[in-house]
Amino acid sequence: MKKIIALALATVMIFALVGCGSSSREVVKLTLSSEDATAILAAAGIKLPDASETSAAGTTVKWCSWYDDIQNYSEDEIINSGYWTFQEKYGCTVEWVEVTWSTRMDEIANYVLASNSPDFYPGQDGIFPMMCMKGVFMPVDDYLDYDDPLWAGMKDYADKYYSINGLHYGIVFDTTFGNVCAYNRRVVSEYGYDDPAELYYNDGWTWDVFYEMCVDFTDADEDRYALDGWGYGEAIMRCCGELVVVYNTETMQFESNIDAPAIERAASLMYDLAKNDCQYPVWDRNWSVRNGVDGGGMKEGLCLFYIGGSYMFTGPVDSITPVWGDMDELMFVPLPRDDDGDGNYYIETSRSAYALVQGAQNPEGVALLASCMRFKIVDPTVVSIDRLQLENTYLWTEEMLDMWDDCYELANTSHIIVSYYEGLGDKLNSVVSALEGFGEAEDPTTWAQMKETYSEQIDYYVNQLNETIASYDPYSLNE
């Protein structure tokens, strides 16, 4: 499929009407000449239904979330073609049911209990498996066929990470990468270090190299720290390729993985970094990153590596360069690999998905919207436009674009990390967070001490989670 799309890029004509200079937020419409793209995809069996063939046409779906990125376009956005298709091709609309971030799960559970369910919710971290097993969200299999060619590439992910007893609990329309290691090439060069991107392409971007750079760069007296970011400790721990709690898809059980040698090596790296003061001292700065912004200190050479998502540098250029440095200085790579590991680079995967709320009134409409979103992902017309936006609007360099492609490919291989966060349940998530984020403390303890403190708790809560899964009957809620 990727080869078909690649060949198509040269043949698809794009006509974009992009408004500029507007001071208000407006939907930016795009006119696409997509006949070629549609024909190419149809040849591979990938197509959307005709409006006359789906009962969801002309209906409204209720989107429950603390944000609305389906209908709200940012000022510099070129297109949201999935929703555009949902509106223009099928005459459908989206109604936003707003909830508050801090109380979102309680609010949506109350909607379900009151038999006033919205239709769908962000299918990201925090819902699977616990909230699904509690009956707040329901399987999607009656409304979506993961064997359809449109969903090729998503089926394996949904099977492995988003299903129990053969039932899928989310409509996954894309998987991309999470945390990367961003840096300023000028700063790296000034300190005489090898460029991490060049090291990565030559398979030399390893923990040992990363650690040596961090220790050499750090000077607390100069307020210079190698590491910063929201949750960089967890990112470093996870790039070993293992998680403290893992989901065994063969047994459909969660398991403690606290004794994995790779995790112990990652913990040792994080402990040594912390003991050498390589991390920005958030405990002295109101538990925030430098200046309270992503990338704070990068341009000035006060931060060497900032760990976070690539979204950090997809805003207007005039807001990026004062923080990160000139666009030709900004670069990013995956987190380094374990010198003693299996030789692979691991990257945390982020999914774009929708979850069906229990009692949804229009699940067919949600499946149709998700199909439109998925079609955007594989449509070569839109793939080309997305890349043009990064290049022409955000002024990404060719090196950044190539690295984005490499990270995206990593996120769609077997060398990925999928974390469940709050989906494990509040108590288990709290223990896992303490174990994975221990290196961000002002005075971290050793991994042996952490295991001694939390091993029994993690076993207990994992057993509770598995008991909840084993006793769950999704069909009893419909009786």
Beta strands, then each sheet from edge to edge (+ up, - down):
strand 1: 14-15
strand 2: 31-32
strand 3: 60-65
strand 4: 93-98
strand 5: 120-122
strand 6: 137-138
strand 7: 163-164
strand 8: 167-168
strand 9: 171-177
strand 10: 179-184
strand 11: 225-228
strand 12: 245-248
strand 13: 253-256
strand 14: 303-309
strand 15: 330-333
strand 16: 347-357
strand 17: 416-417
sheet 1: 1+ 2-
sheet 2: 3+ 4+
sheet 3: 5+ 16- 6+
sheet 4: 5+ 16- 9+
sheet 5: 5+ 16- 17-
sheet 6: 7+ 8-
sheet 7: 11+ 14+ 10- 15+
sheet 8: 12+ 13-
end
